Amino acid sequence: MGQYYPFFKAYDVRARVPDELDEDLAYRIGRAFVHELSARRVVVGRDMRLSSQPLAKALSRGLTDAGAHVLDVGLCGTEEVYYGTFSQNADGGIMVTASHNPVDYNGMKFVREQSRPISSDTGLFDIERRVFENDLGDAPGGGEIIPLDQRGDYIDFLLDQIQPEKMKPLKIVANPGNGCAGLVMAELEKRLPFEVTRVHFEPDGNLPNGIPNPLLPENRDATARAVREAGADLGLAWDGDFDRCFLFDETGAFIEGYYIVGLIARLLLAMQPGAKIVHDPRLTWNTIEMVEQAGGTPVQTKSGHSFMKQCMREQDAIYGGEMSAHHYFRNFAYCDNGHLPWLVVAQLMSETGQSLSSLVNECIAAYPASGEINREIADPDAALKAMEARFADEAQNVEHVDGLSMDMGQWRFNLRKSNTEPVVRLNVESRGDKALMEAKTKELLGLLG
């Protein structure tokens, strides 16, 4: 976290409103952003939270007082700020959002030109320092707020990334969780041969159906139930700013993001043979096998969007996927996108005539996985050292790309610590042996205490 404000995180700002983040701070962030980046044109968007509009207004006032023009996207998703920033050749972009944080939170995500991430090591903490020290630069004014009506262009862009003519009529359940994903989904629905059942579809900052976070099992029931009731082929759910996309099969079963990475790679490699695919170290075996079978080259990098994007740029990879349901695309300025993943999967289902369960169940059986398990622990560094010592004689391969990864031949695990709290995160997978995976998961958790 930041040196001056605990709510300046490694990748963004996430804070309680108004006791931590208020309109005055938003204004000063706008001023500091322009001063730090020498920005002349900045894209600004906001999510549906009740505090987002006043915060975005204060932020924009800070940007324009500092002399920058604001390209105002209005109510949107983070991916639309990314799109506006690179498509308009803007100097930066700021999304006002708290994504899946509690109702009394809000925050901001930042990018520079070409939607390159701004994180703790690429300028975010410099902006924080300027805000704290009131080092905000001159305020010559003269900046204008210019509405940016780009959704139609954005829909065209999304459809250009796939082959819409190959889409078959599918029944789809779409649950934005009263976030903003429905704004784009409603436009895609007009252009594709899908019958869409809408669940919690309208943006509503009161969040009447809870925080939009499908990673929480209690938040999956509405989507799963709607899939079964509608006899749908595919269920979709998003977080509030829809930078993450979650899929459900035709039975209503939630599909772990890990298995979706290989599916997306499979179709993209069919369209661009021999390309590179970036993945994170938490769960790897299924992704590596599917990428290699499709003629691609798997490349491993550290978890987290700034690492994924940097590696993709360095490797010129066409796609990067994390098990956390973040999916990155070269044609989208290497940024994560919450609509392209399901569009790619829908095309794969259409082309193969296979259900989503038939596409993933073989992978799940071949590489059963624990899913990510968080465990609060007093000394995470000591826990990683102890775990490495415990399995050193058994391990066939040990890596420290992101925390500790140990491969025992028939099973492997990744254990890594959180950057912001005394928590370790555990992932375990095996080769076709669910009982082994479950036994080793239990053993590892026992060792963690």
N, C-alpha and C positions, 0 to 999 in steps of 0.2 A: 504494500500500500504506500501511498504518498508520504513524503516527509512532513508535509504541513497539514494535510487533510486526510483522514483515514478513508474517506470515500473516493479519493482518487486511486483507482485500482491499476493493475498491470495493463489492462486493455481499455478501460472506460471509466466513467464516473457513475457510481450508484449510491444514492443517498436518501435519507428520510427527508420528506418535505413537510413543513418548511423549516424545521429546526436545524437541518444541515444544509440543504440546497433550497435557496429562495431566489426571487427574481433579481435581487441585487447581485448575488453571486453569478447568476446566469448572465447578467449584463457584463460583469467583469470578465467572465470566461470569453465572451464574444470579443471584447477589446483585446484580451491577451492573445487570442487565437490569431487575429489579424496581425498583431505586432510580431508574434513568433514566426509566422509563415510568410509575412509580407504579402498577405492574400488580398486580391482585388475582387474576386468573385467567389462566393461561398454558397453552396447548396444547403438548405435547411429543411428538415422534415420533422414530423412529430407523430407519436402514437396516440391512442385513444384516451389515455389517462386524463383525469379531470385537471391535473396540474400541468399537463403538457402544453396546452395552448398559451397560458400566461408565461410559462418559462421560455417557450420558443419566441414569444413576442419580445421578452426582455433580452434574450440572446441576440435576436436580430437587431434590436436597437443598439446593443453594444457593437455588433459588426458594422452597422451603417455609420455610427458615430465615429468609428475608427477609419472610415473612408471606403469600406468594402460594399459592393453590391450584393444583396441577398437574393438568390434564386429560390423562391419559396414554393416547395412541393406541397405543403399543407399536410393533411392527414395521410399517412402512408406507412410503408414498411422500411426497415433499414436497407433492404436491397434496392429500393427505389432511390434512396439518397446515393448509394453507390452508383447506380445507373446514371443519375443526373450528373454526378461529379465527373465521371469519365466521358459521358456522351456530350456534355456541354463544355468540356475542357476547362472546368472550373479549377480554382486553386485549392479547394478543399470542400469538405462536406461535414455537417453535424446533424446527427439524428437524436432528437429528444425522446428517450424511451427508458423504461425500467424493465422491459422484456417480461420475464417471469418472476420478478421480485414482488414482495408484498404490496398491498394496495396503497400504503402510505409512502411508497418509494417513487423516485424518479431518477433520471440520469441522462447521460449523453455518451454517444459513440462518435469518434472522430476519424476522418481520413484526410489525407493531403491530395495532391494532384494525382490523376489516374487512379483514384480510390486506393492509394497505398495506405496501409494502416498506420495510425499514430498510436503508439503504445508507450510503456514506461521508458523504453530505451530508444525511442525515436521521436521524442518531443513532448509527450504528455506531461511528464513531471516538470518540464521547463515551463509549460503553460501554467501548471499548478503554482510554481514558484512566483511567476509574474502576478498571478491573482493574489497570492498571499502577501507579497511585498508591494502590491499596488503599482507594479511596474508595467503599466498598461499602454505606454506609448502615447503619441499624440491623438487627439480626437478632432480631426479637421471637419468631420461630418461629410456630407455630400454623397454618402451611399444611398442607394435606392433599394426598396423591396419590390422585386419583380416576380409576379406569379409565374410559376413554371408548370404548365399543363402538359405533362409528358406521358400520362398513363397509356394513351393510345399507341404512342411510339414504343413504350416499354412492352406492351402486349405483342406488338409486331416483332420486337427483338426476341422475346421468349419463343415465339412460334418459329422463328428463323433458326433456332438452335436444335429443333427436332424436325421430324417429317410428318406434319399433321395429316397428310393424305393417307398415311398408313394406320391412323387411329381407327379402331373399331368402336361401335357403340358400347360404352361401358356404363354401369351404374356406380356412381361414386358418392360417398358420404363425405361432406366437407365440414369440419368443425374448427373455426378460427378461435374458439374460446372467448368470443366477444372482443377479440383483438382486431387487427387490421387486414388479415390475410384475405378476408372475403371481398375486399375492394378490388383486388386483382382477380380472384377466383370468379367473381361475377362477370368480368369482362372475358375471361378465357372460356367460360361456359357458353358465351354467344358464338364462339368461333370453332368449337370442337363438338363432336357428336356424342356428348356425354349427358346422361340423365343424373342431375345432381340433387341429392337430398341435403338440405341445409340444416345445420345444428349450431346453435349459439353463434349465428352468422353475423349479426350486426355489431359494429364497433360500439362498445358501451363502457365508458370509463368507470362506472359504478361496479363493474365486474360482478354482475348478479349471479354468475355461475362459478365463481371462484377464480383464482389466479390461473391464467392460461399457461399451464406447464404440463404437457402430456407425459413428461418423465415421471410424474407422480402417479402411481397406480390408481389412486382414487379419482384422478382426473380423466381416466381412460374409459370409464364405464359408459358415458353418454355416447361416445363414438362407437364403441363396440356394440352396444345395444342397437343403435341406429343402423349399423351395417347388417345385423341379423334381421331386423324388422323389415328393412328395405330389400333384402335379398341382394345386397350390393356386391360388386366385384372388388371394391377397394375402398378403404377408409383413410381419411387424411385428417391430421390435426396439427396445429401450429402453436408456437408461443406468441406472445403479444405483438412483437414486431416482425414476426414470421421469418426470422433468419434460420430457424430450425424447422424441419418438416418430419413428421412421424407418420408411419404407415401401419395400417391394419389389413389383414387378409380377409377373404370372403367369409370366414367363420367368425370374424370379430377379434381374432387373436392379434395382439400387439407384436410387431416385428422389430426386434432389436436393430438399431442403426448399423451395427457391425455387418449384418448380412446384406443390407441394402448397398453398401459400398461396392461389393463385388458385382452386384447386378448392374449398377450404373456403369461401372468400368467395362463390363461385357458389351453393352450396347455401344458405348462411345468408341471402344476399340474396334468394333465392327465397322464403324463409320470412319475411323482414323487409325488404320492398322499400325502396329509397332510403336505406339506412343507410350509415354511414361505416365504412371499413376502414382500419386503420393498418398501414403497412409500413415496413421499414427501407430505407436508401439504397443498400445494397450492390448488389443486382440489383432492377430495378424495372419494366422495360417490360412483361413478361408480366403481372405483378400489376395494373398500372394498366389494361391493356387488358381483362383479364377482369372487373375490378371495374366499369369503365365500361360494358362490354357487358351486365352484369347489373343496371345501373341504380343502382349504388352510387357513393359518392364516396371515392376513394383519398386518404389523408392520410399524408404522409411525416414520419418523426421519426428521431431518432438511435437507433442500435443499442443494445441493452442493456435488460434487463427493467425497470429503474426508469424509463427514458425512455419505453418502450413503454406501461407502465401509466399513467404520468402523462398522456401524450398521449391515451390512450383515455378516461380519466376526463374530461379537459378537453373532448374532442370528443364524448363519449357514444357512442363507436364500439362496434359489436357484436362486433368481432373484430379482432385484430392478429396478424400473422404475420411471423416472421423466417426468413431462409433457413437459419439455424442449427438449425431444427426446434423452435424455441420457438413455441407457439401460445397466444394469450391470448383469453379470452372474457369479455364483459361480464357474462353471467349467472353467471360464476365469480369474481365480485369483481375482474374485470379481470386475473386471475392466469393463469399458464401451466398447461397441463394436458396430460398425456401419453396420455390415453385418448379424450378428445373428438375429437382430430383424425382418428384412424382410424375412429371410429364415424361421423363425418360423411362420410368418403370411402366407407365401406362402404354408407351409405345412398344416396349418389350413384350408386355402381355398381349398387345394387339398383334404383333408380328408372329409370336410363337403360338398363340391360341391357348397359352397356359394360364392357369390361375396363379395369383401371387403365392399361395401356399405351395403349389407344385414347383414354383421357381426357387423357393427358399428352404423348404423342408428338408431337401436332400443336403443342403449346406449345413443346416442346423444339426442334422444327425451326424454329419461327417465331422463337424467341429463344434460340439456343444460347449457353451460358454456360460459363465456365472453371471454376466452383466456386472456393472461397476458397483462395488460395495464400499461404502465410506465407513471408516472406523476412527473415532476420536481417540487420540493417543498423546501422551505427555511429551515424548521425545521421538518425533518421526525419524530423525537421522539415525538414532540408535537402533530403531526398529528395522530400518533398511539394512544396516550393517549386520545385525543379528540374523536376519533372514538369509542374507547372502552366505554367511558362514555356515548356517544350518544346512543348506543344500549344495554347498560348493563341491563336495565329492560326487554328487549325483548329476550335476548339471553338465550337459553337453555343450552349452553355449551360454555366455553371460554378457549382457549389454547394459550400458548406462546412458542410452540415448535420452531417455526420459524416466528418471527414477531407476528402478532395478527390474530388468527382464531376465528370467532364467528359463532355459529350455531343457527339460528332462527327457526329451525324446518322444514320449507318449503324452506328456502334458507340459504346459508352460504357464508362467504367471508374470504379470507386471504389477509392481507395487511402487507407487509414487506418492509424494507428499504434496499437499495443497500449498500454494504460494501465499495464502491469506489467512489460514486457520490451522490449528493443531490437529490436522486430519490426514490420514493416509487413505489412498484409493486403490482397491485391489480388483484385478481382473484375472480370471483363470479360464483356460480352455484345454481341451484334450482332443486326441485323435479318435473320434468315433466311440468314445466310452463315457457316457453321461455319468455313470456311477463313479468312475474314477475322478471326473471333474468335480462332482459334488463332494466326494470324500476329501480330495485335496483342498477344496475351498474351506471345508470345515476345519481341516488340520491347520491351514494357514491362519484362519481367524482365531483359532485356539492359541497359536503361537503369538499372535499380536496381543492377546489378552483382552 
